[in-house]
Amino acid sequence: MIDQLYRKAVLTVAGQKTIENIVRARGWGVAQRFVAGESIQTALNAVKELEKDGVLANLDLLGEFIDSPEKCTAFADNVLNLMDAAHAQGIRPYVSVKLSSVGQGKTVEGGDLGLTNARRIVGRAKQYGGFVCLDMEDHPRVDITLAQLRTLIGEFGREHVGSVLQSYLYRSEADRAALDDLHPNLRIVKGAYLEPETVAMPVKADVDAGYRKLVYAHMKAGNYVNVATHDESIIRDVQHFVLANGISKDTFEFQMLYGIRRDLQKNLAAQGYRVRAYIPYGRDWYPYFSRRIAERPANVMFVLRGMVKG
Ligand code: FDA
């Protein structure tokens, strides 16, 4: 409960324009703990660094809720540039995309611009043997994102596109079951947005219990699962679950965020688990950064100290 109140307070304060302006002006130094620079090359350098520890990468060009159709298409072009650059440097392009950043919900020439741009991105991933994960955003976007996932899997195959379910949403268990005919590659997360209690569980213990349920159900149904959490007790339980159920290490992976629990990422990789770090980069880092701060009280002190130091 306290966790939810804390998150609500931080995200509400962070949403105010004056706070945003101050943090944008003075916070880049601290934001770099969570964001791998502003350019494609700094992101690819981070991929190469992680490779040394046996950790794979999931690249994310930051940007969300972009307003004009032209900017959305330009954003999609930048994701294509990222994939081209990764491929040229011998890196398999594995990227995450927020459909709001490429035009989801905007109708252009009779079609949803988000889907049109997603087709270009997933098509390029297929060409390079890569993968695209459609990040999950706030709850009004869940229906359309899952519908577009269905379309994209139909056109390009589940080896090249997947999405995310959030255990804090009451609906996620039913959503998972409804996708089972596709055998989709899904990332399971707890959920990072400020959501009303009518749609999201307010008690952390319920979110955690829901998380385990989703992971176990998706594994039992024979699907590839991305266990995206830094929660060590969940990670331990998943390790026991896969052992007890004879689930092979190549049918799931652990995923964590860049800059968070690097020790744990390295340690799991050394034990032979597949581990992937989510590497965000780009100039539009503020909303992503705010959600990371809202996840952990100690992070607020980290930011304040960093900003005072300049
Ligand atoms: P929890 O919040 O319970 O934290 C467990 C422990 O992890 C903490 O005690 C702390 O030690 C550590 N920790 C967690 N967050 C930290 C932080 N910010 N700084 C320092 N330590 C921290 N969400 C979403 O809504 N849509 C999405 O598409 C995604 N995508 C995504 C991809 C990947 C790879 C990850 C790991 C996470 C996401 N998320 C997400 C975010 C997710 O919903 C959730 O907010 C965070 O993962 C934090 O929750 P945990 O599962 O780590 O557990």
Boltz pocket constraint, residues with backbone or C-beta under 6 A from the ligand:
constraints:
  - pocket:
      binder: B
      contacts: [[A, 134], [A, 135], [A, 136], [A, 137], [A, 164], [A, 166], [A, 187], [A, 189], [A, 190], [A, 191], [A, 192], [A, 193], [A, 228], [A, 229], [A, 230], [A, 231], [A, 232], [A, 255], [A, 256], [A, 257], [A, 260], [A, 261], [A, 276], [A, 277], [A, 278], [A, 291], [A, 292], [A, 293], [A, 295], [A, 296], [A, 299]]
      max_distance: 6.0
